[in-house]
């Protein structure tokens, strides 16, 4: 009976060892399959890269030929420019540099003038809603922008900023409702009043409007805006309806 117990214990131990070995072999087999699959994928990537290099090789040769041709043309033109210079310019490098710098400055000035001349600067905006009982020197913010070429009008502040020097045209139209409503208005450049007008429908039963158009000499970064004037204490509301808008517009003349 004792021998049978030893035999049973040994068999149990051997079975446990065999199970462990089988488990280890299974893990190793999984690892081998993973490595084989990875190797296949790497081989495939290598083949794809080889095909890509083979495909790009003619293009690389063509680019190299083009670069060589451009270098030859540049060198040839450079030698021709040096050969065509008068002897006194070739010998006097300081004079030559001065002439080149002057020519570059002239070309840059011409480019700047052409760019400024071709730049379109214009805006048109009107009030989205009535401005009720505004105070003296209150800026009118024309917040519905229809046109804003160059983006130099700010619909949040009601201010136009000049991007370049020049003569600019500005026009403002204001509508009020009578009777017993009136106000003066000012077009202001920086802190200078450049134009004023008055709306007075006091004795009229309907709407009344007034407008002002003027030409202003502006320097770069100068600003223009419309505000309630101080000539008369404002009484009433500035109107802006679908059938009649209070508006502000401007554009660069020259």
Secondary structure, 3 states (H helix, E strand, C coil): CHHHHHHHHHHHHHHHHHHHHHHHHHHHHHHHHHHHHHHHHHHHHHHHHHHHHHHHHHHHHHHHHHHHHHHHHHHHHHHHHHHHCCHHHHHCHHHHHHHHHHHHHHHHHHHHHHHHHHCCCEEEEECCCCEECCCCCCECCCCEEEEEECCCEECCCCEEECCCCEEEEEEEEEEEECCCCEEEEEEEECCEEEEEEEEECCCCCCEEEEEEEEEEEECCCCEEEEEECCCCCCECEEECECCECCEEEEEECC
